[in-house]
Amino acid sequence: MGLQFIQSEVLSITKNNAEFKITLETNETLDASQIVISSGPFINNIGKMIGLEFNILNTLQRKFIIPDPKNIIPKNMPFTIYADSQKLNWSKDEIDFFSSDEKLHWLLQEFPGGLHIKPETEGIKLGWAFQTENETPEWTPKNFDFFPQAVLKGASRFIPELAAYEENIPNPMIEYAGYYTRTKENWPLIGPTKEKNVFVIGVLAGYGTMSACAAGELCAHYILEKDVLPSYAENFHPLRYDNPKIMDAIKNLKSDGQL
């Protein structure tokens, strides 16, 4: 269809009349009449180049995969989420150790629900989105000591056999991390911004893969100036915070929308 794919870091965007000039790390420049900002946790890095800043949060979340030599988790077990909050059942020595280091006090707090387990070809995938601190996103996330131990400790609360892996985590362990990028209510940003011919699509914390195709289609409707939009479109509009009706709906939400 004549599309050319270019992979490079965007260094700057300048606007001249109705045209945008995009300077890339490769020293190439691109001219564009329309821009879609879809840079995940880095949407404000791009937005600020055009005078835009979105009210978003970035929280770093981790998952890991370990082998399951004891065959504790059946391969046909569904994706399972433990919905109850809990305090982890640490030993007295562990409690004393965590209490002695201010950086480890978080391990003694009450953890929210949402711990999840899923069988994988390699073994078991586990995750727990208990971090809520807003962070400035980085390409290389910081290390997070004791995360696997905390997750396994919590998982053994409802699958007791997993306690066998708490002190002797099977290797190799594959650990990875990424950001949940969200608005306060966890509704996405999809559509035109206050800057003419600049669109945004993103902030899909926890449901990005599930919603990506529909989100892309909705943004394309705006770009192509379709007359008829889905009934939910206004709820995801980037300028919705100026809409009193939608703000009332957000204020009445009984959940933060996190999946």
Steps between C-alpha positions, in 0.01 A plus 500: 500500500803730479561517874858547616599397852777700669633411844686777680483723806310827456725786612272797428179611331451852370195649337498740207153612397307173455803276457707314758870432461619195693874464563624146562811369672630389160506869392212431263204738500141417421226740393150419616163668490364284784659329799380216721675478836500134602822464697369308800640625831697764308202688353590811700857489367356541151208722605725762658674548165170639370395682818277222632502327837259223595389440857619141533669268748772244433536216748768237450368142506691175490435139407716190495494148363651204685518129418259272682704183569245377757212540249298700751307706242310295237556618144123526450445724803335825391651843558433539872479816712497505880264786580551529877746734667746342742797549728780261415578225747868574558703321767608688814857528370374642170277751680793614715721536192244696297421720801867594535524646149274791410521407130347159577212613722265465202526121531315517832206702369161361399511413132197558274320230305591428142781244527479294182629165383501351153653176372755548224697266277810586707323442833299757699456872441427707811436870552357738754423863415542634852726794417309828483780759508503735203838480325682673220530222241842364408605256230684286755288455816665487841552172682235403754638281778280227647226535237497128402509395865209730587289375209567134576423562867166655404423230242555223752214647705250357252716230336691366802722266297678807357661551843753240386646759261519794744846424639629312197377678188546276194738619229517644247275785606389741226417836657371798304337833569301775337281796584129519562425836339162625612272789577359528850181321392692264267308600188722529192583811298386454139441779254586861416690729738472875543778532240352484152591185304663336803334184629581269786433135566620334817476478877360147484623370836415134545296450184719623213520173309127440539396845381773593251311425178184683607707791636686532169174489305346774716803725454485437124135614501610835641785536252271422207233732645230236510159648574381210715706396803432220752287598800800457735731729301441811711599315818847438357544841335824672613303820574234324709609679816335814366168314469288542820285195423800270469669651805187422705514141378867474595436643847230237559721204412533245779819348360833629374450287189820300536500153345 
